[in-house]
Amino acid sequence: MTQMSIINGIKLFLVCTCLSISACSDHHDHHGEHDHEEATETVEKGIHNGRLLHSGNFTLELAIFETGVPPEYRAWAYLDQKPIKIDDVKLIVKLIRLGNKIDTIQFIPQGDFLRGDSVIYEPHSFSVAIEATYQGKTHQWQYDSFEGRTKIESAVAEALEIKTEIAGAATLQETIEVFGKVSAIPELDVEVKARFPGQVLAVDFALGDAVKKGQVLITIESNESLKPYKIVAPISGVVSELSAKVGMQTDNNILLRILDNSRVNVELAVFPEQREKIKMGAAVSVFYQDEIIKGKVDYIAPLLNSNQSTHVRARLDSALPIGAHIKAAIQIDEYEVPLAVKRSGLQAFRDFTVVYAKIGDEYEVRMLELGREAGDWVEVLGGLEPGTTYVTENSFVIKADIEKSGASHDHYVGDH
């Protein structure tokens, strides 16, 4: 078993253990008391598929209606199980959301039902307080209808490495992904030859040795003057090739090559649909093993390669193996958005993409309307208030805990 497998196994055990502890300490009370849509509870429904609320011989049927309209409350009233004139009923519903934010909904008669005067925005997760007045008598009910909500103690959240940030403005850097290869900078990859033909008398280094600029490399006896002269390193670097041997004639042969790869080029292949988006000086991020190395585009070839790609080059002030294959991201745009979240925090919930807002020790879904995506960020157009603390890392733990709790969507789509 590899070390990584052992680490992952330990982490999985920790997650399961912490969630079990959390369930014992919190979820029994939290979900058992509040989640009225769990499978363990039966909600009595009326002919309009709404929740029936009884008070003596007066009954109110309350439904979230969302067929062809944004979600809204509709209500029907009965006395001794018979419909009554809806104009004679006054109804107020208050929705107490996480963080104690209250939405107050007034109702007006429409046909045989009362219609709420405001949209019930997502998530439909709240405590519901109802007050209905009929013939001078007031009837009150209260119940909890939570979805996408859970509670995890701070110590457990810390052990599970659940991280949060505050949602706000962000700079989005739009990039395209490309692939390429590391190459030497020409002036840092030097071939060394003898100035005058002669015989090699001494070689003062070996293949792979590091040499300094000006360091003596080879001693040669000139064929013409029969006097020795020395060849020194024209740059600092590493001896990458060596053909010089004591006793050989130099002629016009390459005796050695010195390579300085403390700075390198990356040669990138960019395809036609991306070519026009790339500008000189554009920022480049090169991904090699666990490193991210920054550079800038300093050359865009005017001609296409045989495969119709364009050769784009960037220079890096960092050492990489020459010939290494790499992946890179070239920045093609940068813009400010008023609200964005980390992509790492996104999860799927019902038909929505969500993040989990955190208030105290409680977490709840926020259904997002998303815009542009760039790098680690995604623009938020709706569904989240600026300044909201939301989960950015290990949000899957929150999702798993919510799914385990069994809380469902408290919607009653009416037939009227």
Buried (B, 14 or more C-beta within 10 A) or exposed (E): EEEEEEEEEEEEEEBEEBBEBBBEBBBEEBBEEBBBBBEEEEEEEBEBBBBBBEBEEBBBBBBBBBEEEEBBBBBBBBBEEEBBEBEEBEBBBBBBBBEEEEBEBEBEBEEEBBBBEBBBBBBBBBBBBBBBBBEEEEBEBEBBBBBBBBBBBEEBBEBBEBBBBEBEEBEBBBBBEBEBBBBBBEEBBBEBEBEEBBBBBBBEBEEEEEBEEEEEBBBBBBBEEEEEBEBEBBBBBBBBBBEBEEEBEBEEEBBBBBBBBBBBBBBBBBBEEBBEBBEEEBBBBBEBEEEEBEBBBBEBBEEEEEEEBBBBBBBBEBEBEBEBEBEBBBBBBBEEBEBBBBBBBBBEBEEBBBBBBBBEBBBBBBBBEBBBEBBBBBBBEEBBEEEBBBBBBBBEBBBBBBEEBEBBBBBBEBEB
